[in-house]
Structure formats: C-alpha cells, structure tokens
Amino acid sequence: MKQLSLADMQDLLLGCTILGTGGGGEMSEGLALLEDVYHKGLPVTLVSLQEAPDDAMVCTPYLLGALDLSEKRHPKYQRLPQSEAPAICAAYSRLEQHLNTTFYGTLCCEMGGSNTAVAFYTAALNGGVVIDADPAGRAVPEITHSTYYLNNLPAAPIVAANTFDEVFIVEHVKDDLRAEQLMRALCQESANDIACIDHAMKVKDIKHAVIEGTLSKAWKLGVTARQAQQKGRDVASSIALMGNGFVSFRGDIEHFSFDTQAGFTVGDVKISGTGKFAHHCYTLAVKNENLVAYFDGELDVTIPDLICVIDTETGLPVTNPHYHKGQSVAVIILPAPTEFTTPRGLSVFGPAYAGIDAPYRPASPRNVN
C-alpha cells in the first residue's frame, strides 16, 4: 500500500497520458481533480491487486465521450441546469445507494490523463483506494475494448450522470457490447460527455480479468519521461527504451483534421519527416485514440499496439485533437498488452476494428525501413 503525493501523481498521470495514445483525457483536467483532493487533505492510496481483500467491493469509474466538448455550447443545452460538482461524484454515490454497499476502492477503466485520475479522485473523496490494475493497459475507444469483456464480466448495473444533474441507472444489460451502445447513446444526448461507473463486484470476482501492475508501469514511464526532459535527454528515445518499444518517426505536423461523429472524435494527422525521416511522411488515423499509422501511405502499425505522440520541444504527450501546424513531434510505438494479441482480443480490438483488412502484425522497427 502506497500513499501517493501530488508529485507522484503528476508522474503517474504523465505515464498514463503517454499510454493513452492520444486519448484517455487531458492530464491537466486530471491534475485539477487531484489538486482538489490534496487541498482537502485527503489521502491518495494505491494498493496492489494481491493486497486487496477478496470480499471487498470495487467499481470502475470513467468518463465517456468525444474529446472535443464544444457540443456543450449548443443552444439546446443552455436551458438545462449546470452542476458545479463533477458528474462522477453523483454517479458514485448513487451506485453505492443502489447496491446498498460501500466500495473498498476503484479500478481505472484505462490509462489516460483524466480517466485514470477519475478513479483516484472518486476513491479519495470516499475514503477508498485505487487498485494497481486495469482492464486495458492503455486507452481505448469503447467499453468492449477491455479484459472485462474478454472475460465475460457483466458491466451492469451501470450508473451514468451528466453535467445537467441527470442520473441514469441501467440494469439487465446483456453484455458490454450492449452497454457500449446504451452509454454512447446517453453520451450523445449529454453533449458528448458523460460519467459512468460499472463492473461493481467483489475483488475475488474481478482479479482474474484485469491486467495487474499497470499503474506502477505508468508511474515508471512518467518518471522516465520527466527525468529525461529535466536532464536534456531525448524524451522519445527514453520512453521507447523504458517501454520496450521504438521511435517510428520524427517530423513536423503538416496537416490535421478532426470531427465528432457518433460520440467519438475521429480524424487524421499527417507528419512531414525530419532528420533521417526527411522526404517521408507518417499519417495517423484517429478514433479518440491513435489506431493506425501509415508510412509513406503504406500500412505500418495498427492497434492493439500503442501509437504514442510526443511533442519534442516540451517532452509531453500530445492528446487528440490538440495539434498545431509545424509542431515538432516524435511517434513512439509500444507493444500491446498480451491480452489483446490473443484471437479473442484481436477480434475485439485488432486491425478490423480500425477498418483494416489485414492480419495483425506486431510492430517492429523494420516496418518503417
């Protein structure tokens, strides 16, 4: 069991944002939530999966929606009440009330700057802990892209809440595929932004179905990135070395285009090569996260491998859609969690999901030669 300082959480969320592959929410938003927790003097606690009592109840809180939240300015939402408290707080208390239980703690739904922070935030506000595990090992676009779904763990009951003081309780859902459809529909009617909590169950019923140690991994990755930046080292190479990956491209942002479709942020990013990559281009296809990379128009890397973009001037990960023309970036490829490289995992979150009619090929540096 570890009590984490704000500095610890800054490193941990930096690592989570790297693993977010462009999605998972903004680190600045996650830190704002946690600064509120530390201001209140509440402990922020991380425990290993093995430390957690088998009969303790846990849940998975998260934010779901598009990355561009400009929809909130639509006139149809202006007449609705605007909650001052984060919607995840209403969802958490309502689920405890609905189940007549007190949660021991939370698990993150994915690695990401704000979605990981949401798990720490709700746990700390309610005297709970966060378990060092998650069902994705990275950020993912949909509820079905998780080891919960791969292991047939039910999401329901699900409680969702939005910034308009509306709370929804969803029960008797067939599976996570249906849960994704229902939550996405609610999200689209909530200005593409909704807070959800699901997979409420005992530790003994969930421990076989999560990836252990993912938060510790993210923490180490964040420390590596911060120290590399402070010491003037190449941040992208340092991250790649720590994460057992490689730098696949370096260049400047030439073009990017994003739109919100069906509750997701979709788009593409084109990078013009520099240095040894001069006269080459790299293109990313995005659906919240970076899903596919092309080298000079040829397929290079696909999910479930991680396609991470770092601003080489700041050393910070770039989240979608926050690019600017001429921005100097490096693309880092990290290996996929093994759970998603199985036939079942690839059927859910492999090339076909990204519209690629080709078998999954684990990324390697020779892919760009």
Residue, then its C-alpha position, 0 to 999 in steps of 0.5 A: m500500500k502506497q500513499l501517493s503525493l501530488a508529485d507522484m501523481q503528476d508522474l503517474l498521470l504523465g505515464c498514463t497520458i503517454l499510454g493513452t495514445g492520444g486519448g484517455g483525457e487531458m492530464s491537466e483536467g486530471l491534475a485539477l481533480l487531484e489538486d482538489v483532493y490534496h487541498k482537502g487533505l485527503p489521502v491518495t492510496l494505491v494498493s496492489l491487486q494481491e493486497a486487496p481483500d477478496d470480499a471487498m467491493v470495487c467499481t470502475p469509474y470513467l468518463l465517456g465521450a468525444l474529446d472535443l466538448s464544444e457540443k456543450r455550447h449548443p443552444k439546446y443545452q443552455r436551458l438545462p441546469q449546470s452542476e458545479a460538482p463533477a458528474i462522477c461524484a453523483a454517479y458514485s454515490r448513487l451506485e453505492q445507494h443502489l447496491n446498498t454497499t460501500f466500495y473498498g476502492t476503484l479500478c481505472c477503466e484505462m490509462g489516460g490523463s483524466n480517466t485514470a485520475v477519475a478513479f483516484y479522485t472518486a476513491a479519495l473523496n470516499g475514503g477508498v483506494v485505487i487498485d494497481a490494475d486495469p482492464a486495458g493497459r492503455a486507452v481505448p475507444e469503447i467499453t468492449h475494448s477491455t479484459y472485462y469483456l474478454n472475460n465475460l464480466p457483466a458491466a451492469p448495473i451501470v450508473a451514468a450522470n451528466t453535467f445537467d444533474e441527470v442520473f441514469i441507472v441501467e440494469h439487465v444489460k446483456d453484455d458490454l457490447r450492449a452497454e457500449q451502445l446504451m452509454r454512447a447513446l446517453c453520451q450523445e444526448s449529454a453533449n458528448d460527455i458523460a460519467c459512468i461507473d460499472h463492473a461493481m463486484k467483489v475483488k475475488d470476482i474481478k482479479h482474474a480479468v484485469i491486467e495487474g501492475t499497470l499503474s506502477k508501469a505508468w508511474k515508471l514511464g512518467v518518471t522516465a519521461r520527466q527525468a529525461q526532459q529535466k536532464g536534456r535527454d531525448v524524451a522519445s528515445s527514453i520512453a521507447l527504451m523504458g517501454n520496450g518499444f521504438v521511435s517510428f518517426r520524427g517530423d513536423i505536423e503538416h496537416f490535421s483534421f478532426d470531427t465528432q461523429a457518433g460520440f467519438t472524435v475521429g480524424d487524421v494527422k499527417i507528419s512531414g519527416t525530419g532528420k533521417f525521416a526527411h522526404h517521408c511522411y507518417t499519417l495517423a488515423v484517429k478514433n479518440e485514440n491513435l489506431v493506425a499509422y501509415f508510412d509513406g501511405e503504406l500500412d505500418v502499425t495498427i492497434p492493439d499496439l500503442i501509437c504514442v505522440i510526443d511533442t519534442e520541444t516540451g517532452l509531453p504527450v500530445t492528446n487528440p485533437h490538440y495539434h498545431k501546424g509545424q509542431s515538432v513531434a516524435v511517434i513512439i510505438l509500444p507493444a500491446p498488452t498480451e491480452f489483446t494479441t490473443p484471437r479473442g482480443l484481436s477480434v475485439f480490438g485488432p486491425a478490423y476494428a480500425g477498418i483494416d483488412a489485414p492480419y495483425r502484425p506486431a510492430s517492429p522497427r523494420n516496418v518503417n525501413 
